Amino acid sequence: MAIQITIIGLGQIGGSIGLALGGHKAALKRVGHDKKVDVERAAQQKGVVDEVKHNLPSAVRDAEIVMLCLPVSQVRETLEFIAPDLKEGAVVLDTSPVKSGVFEWVRTILPPDRYFVGLVPAVNPDALHEIKFGLEAARADLFQKGMMIIDAPRGTPGDVVQLASDLTRLLGADPLLADPIESDGLMARMHLLPQLAAAALLNATVDQPGWLEARKVGGRAYAAVTAGLAYQDEIDSLRISAVQNRASTVYALDVMIAALQGIRNDIEAGNEDGIAARLEQALEGRNSWMNDRLKAEWATGVERKPIDIPGFAERFFGSVFVKRNSGQ
């Protein structure tokens, strides 16, 4: 009998998860839900899911795994809504970028014997420059050549963590186990800071003196930097994530402000050598990062064995759901 995975939120992440699992229909049944009926319909037509259920309680009632692929602004209300209908032993996986606040919600909302693991996916480097969003940006290889951070609350059973790790590999990513403080620190620098920097640039330029003329000559550099805000989290989610992760976010902002201050001081002093050194260091850093990201050789020396689907379902799903539900 196929294991039901319910995907809530059929945008880029949820859609890509569904597509990546599409080759394993004998073992996995993909059920989809989205607030927008037209998105549900498009997802089914695209082969993202096997079935859609617009009634949310009905969508999760028979699910062994529930994947929340939502903006963080929608996670709490969704958890509250689905909690009464989650079957015993069900595992909830969440893909929002900041986990500390979500863990607090889970602790007070989820009933006993329902489990939660946080996932933080990094996309395939081939998709880094795409500007599509939502279901249109979904692709079966979105998580290949990428890491996926796995955060589990303290006390989570080992077989539940193993399930999340193996499912990550099934999606094409390499799992990286982390605690929420470490994970949130990484995401403050690499996910939140670029968006906040884009917001700062926009606030420093739009409707400022000279804007009426400046807007006519804005080019590729301006568009690229401000895209960090336009194509990422919705504003409410960015606000919530920054506040929930305030210590790491403030630290990341302080480091960036110091870097900007250094550039500013060199420019004010006319220190061309200092400016050149800072710019060269930055460009070399970006080129090195991009080369590493494209190669994706993070797990050098580690053999990547393919996941055996029947064995995966029997060993891990059976361990988590059958044993726990039978009281063993």
Secondary structure, DSSP 8 states (H G I E B T S, - for coil): --EEEEEE--SHHHHHHHHHTGGGTTTEEEEEE-S-HHHHHHHHHTTS-SEE-SSHHHHHHT-SEEEE-S-HHHHHHHHHHHGGG--TT-EEEE--S--HHHHHHHHHHS-TT-EEEEEEE---GGGTT----GGGG--TTTTTT-EEEEE--TT--HHHHHHHHHHHHHTT-EEEEE-HHHHHHHHIIIIIHHHHHHHHHHHHHTTSTTHHHHTTT--HHHHHHHHHHHTSS-HHHHHHHHHHTHHHHHHHHHHHHHHHHHHHHHHHTT-HHHHHHHHHHHHHHHHHHHHHHHHT-TTTT-------HHHHIIIIIIIIIIIHHTT-
